[in-house]
Amino acid sequence: MGAITYDMETPSSIPAAKMFKAVVLDADSLIPKIMPQAIKSVEILEGDGGVGTVKLIHFGEGSQYKSVKHRVDATDKENLTHSYTIVEGDALAGVIESITYHVKIVPTEDGGCICKNRSIYQTKGDVEINEEKIKEGKEKAMLMFKAIEAYLQANPDA
């Protein structure tokens, strides 16, 4: 089994704590509301939302995938970090064992933030991952982040 790691950084004018709340703490209800074509719904299968919680994410009509299960690995509200792992679902395409995401929202001097995201793909056996698929996933993540940012800018009290 091999591991492939990708890093992505996205700047935002939104304050770090507000972005963390939207991207991590409120994401299960916020994303289906602002991007139902991407995420239709999120269902908690086990746990209370904290570490160890298993969620079933149902993708929207615009997705090529139906659903994935993900497990919350860590959430640190003070340091604005969150980790979770996709452990099951058609997005793993039968060649990926799991995908772990580490998200860190870093405040910037101008009052905004940078969202740092590390994705670690654990492949089955000696499988090579299609770089185009990774690029597509990163682009979708960027679109989702930008949609959340636009929502927060349009709804400052959210």
N, C-alpha and C positions, 0 to 999 in steps of 0.2 A: 504494500500500500504506500502510495506516494502522497506528498503534501505540496500543494501549490498555493502560494500566498500572494494576494494583491492588496495594495494600499490605495486609498483614494482620499483626497482632502477637498472639502467644499467650503468656501467662505460664505458668510451671511452677515447681513446688517442687523439681524435679530439678536438680542442679548442671549448669552449662553444658557442661563437657567430657563428662560422661556422656550428656547429651542429644544432643550433636553426634555422639558415637560411635554412638548408636542410630539417630538420624534420618538420618545421612549414611553413616558408615563401615560399619555393620552392616545397613543398611536392606534390602539385596537378599536377605538370608536371614531377617532378623527379621520384616519385614512379612508375607511369605507364611506364616510360622509363627503369628503372632498375629491376622492378618486375611486368611485365605485367600479369603474371599468378595470382598475388594477386589483383592488382587494374588495371583495363582496362582503365578507364578514369574518370575524375572529371569534372562535369558541374556545373557552377554557375547558380542557378535558380532565386535567388533574391540577390540584394546587389552588393557591389563593392569589396568583399573579406575581408572587415573589420567586426567589430561587427555587428551581426544581419544577416549576409550573410547566405543564405541557399544553400547548395551544394548537388548535387546528385552524389554519388560515385557508379560507375559501377564496380563490382568485375570481376576478370579475370576468365578464363576457369578453373583454379585450385580451385576455391572456391565453396563451397556448397550453397552459397547465390548469389542472383542476384544483389541487390543494397540496399543502405540505403540513407536516407536524413540526413544531419547533419547541425546544426546551430552553427555558430561561436559566442561564448559567450563573450570572452575577448582575447585580444592579447596585451602583454606588451613587446615591443622590447628591452627596456632598462633593465628590470628585467628578460628577457628571459622566460616569462611564456605565456601559451596559454591554453584556455579552450574551449571545444566544446561539443555539446550534439547530440547524435543520437536520432532523434525524430520519425523516420519512417523507415520501411523496413523489409524484411524477416528475417534479423539477430536478430530482437527482438522476433521472434518465437511466437508472440501472447501472451506471458506471461510477457514480460518486457515492461514497460511504456516508459522508456528512459534509456540511458546510458550516463553519463556525464564523460568527461575525463579532467583532469587537468594535464598539462605537465609543468615541470620546469626544465630547463637546468642549472646546477650549475657548475661553474668553479672549477677546482681542482688545488692544488698547483703545480702539475707536468705539467700544461699546457693543460691538457685534461678536461674532464667534467663527470658529472654524470647526466643521464636523470632520473628524478623522475616523475613517472606517477601514478596518482590516478584515479581509475575507480569507479564510483558510479552507481550501477544498481538499478533502481527504478522498483520494481515488481508490477504487477497488483494483487490486493487482497492479499491473504495469500500464494501466489505461492512460492514454493521453487525452487531455481535455482540449476541446476545440476552442481556440482563442477567440473566435467570433462570438461564441456563446457567452464567454466571460465578458466580452466587450458589451454585448447586448444587456447583460445583467447589470453592469455598471451604469450604462446609460439609463436603464429603467430606475435604478436607485437614485440617480441624479435627478431625473424627472420628478420622482416622488418627493425628494428633499426640496426641490424648487417649488413644487405645488404647496407643500406645507409652509414654506417661507412666504409665498404669495398670500396664502390664507391668513397667516399671522399679521402680515402687513395690512391686509384689508380689514382685519378684525383685531385691532390692538388690545381689546379687552378679553380676548380668548385665552 
